[in-house]
Amino acid sequence: MDKKYRLRKRREFNYTYRRGKSLANSCLVLVYRKNRLDVSRVGFSISKKYGNAVQRNKIKRRLREIYRKRLERIRTGYDLIFVVRIRARGAEFAQLENRMENLLKRAGLFKE
């Protein structure tokens, strides 16, 4: 995924956490806010409680791929943070897809 589509700096994450709205399900939490840009940016947050670096990177790769497939359908002008819950550890790829799709729909972030 191109750099322009990613949240990368700590202050961007903190601002989104403070000013954003959140939705949750059993595996993921979505925090989102408008960003006044012509692109939507995404970041992923995974606690060390989730597991070692290999496990954390594996789920990040999966989530990035799920998001990348939906990038064209997502409205522009938003910052999104997906926070991974510990329950996601045993989730299959298809289950993560459904959970992310559900959060994006509930937030109204898909284009009409």
Buried (B, 14 or more C-beta within 10 A) or exposed (E): EEEEBBBEEEEBBEBBBEEBEBBBBEBBBBBBBEBEEEBBBBBBBBEEEBBEEEEBEEBBEBBBEBBEEBEEEBBEBBBBBBBBBEEBEEBEEEEBBBBBBBBBEEBEBEEE
